[in-house]
Amino acid sequence: MGLEDLIAVLTTDSETAVVVTDGELSHPGPTILYVNGAFERMTGYSRAELVGRTPRLLQGEKTSLATRRTLGRALRQGKRMKVALINYRKSGEPYRCEVEVFPILDRDGVLINAVALEREVRRGPGRRPNADQA
Ligand SMILES: Cc1cc2nc3c(=O)[nH]c(=O)nc-3n(C[C@H](O)[C@H](O)[C@H](O)COP(=O)(O)O)c2cc1C
């Protein structure tokens, strides 16, 4: 069973959006191999529209260049990284998102895949962060 099949089994019904890519970092990669249903719902793109594309399609003018560079550097170094950034849905609507990327290296330290767990962060009037626990 390949990695994306394993992740698919584990995350089909997960509330957390999950995306798996290959390890090709240079343009036009990385290439999306799998997204779960929560990722489809969050982004507004279907799995068929995402597989074969790059996560960069979620970026737009409000996506911080510095954060993109931080992600790119972490991937090249094979380091796990968690960032908050602005992604764009298929409709064009921006949303704030926490993205935690897990590089998957082979035994020689070569990046072969990456998996990201993504969660939309809603902020605004009447809803403080952690208000649930207050
Ligand atoms: C699994 C995975 C998920 C990613 N998800 C996002 C994302 O949701 N939003 C985003 O702006 N970049 C995301 N990226 C980062 C971009 O694909 C790319 O690595 C980043 O823009 C840095 O590379 P670049 O400087 O060549 O653009 C993701 C990368 C990987 C490997």
The ligand as an ORCA input file, in Angstrom:
! r2SCAN-3c Opt
* xyz 0 1
  C       1.776     19.090      1.614
  C       1.891     20.567      1.312
  C       0.818     21.406      1.566
  C       0.911     22.776      1.294
  N      -0.166     23.578      1.547
  C      -0.066     24.899      1.272
  C      -1.169     25.771      1.508
  O      -2.234     25.359      1.965
  N      -1.014     27.086      1.231
  C       0.159     27.603      0.731
  O       0.240     28.800      0.510
  N       1.222     26.793      0.501
  C       1.129     25.474      0.763
  N       2.211     24.662      0.520
  C       3.495     25.288      0.091
  C       3.695     25.427     -1.399
  O       3.362     24.258     -2.092
  C       5.199     25.725     -1.668
  O       5.958     24.703     -1.078
  C       5.601     27.063     -1.091
  O       4.900     28.071     -1.800
  C       7.112     27.324     -1.199
  O       7.591     27.045     -2.456
  P       7.763     28.186     -3.570
  O       8.660     29.237     -2.987
  O       8.378     27.456     -4.712
  O       6.399     28.723     -3.873
  C       2.118     23.304      0.763
  C       3.191     22.440      0.506
  C       3.081     21.092      0.765
  C       4.256     20.200      0.466
*
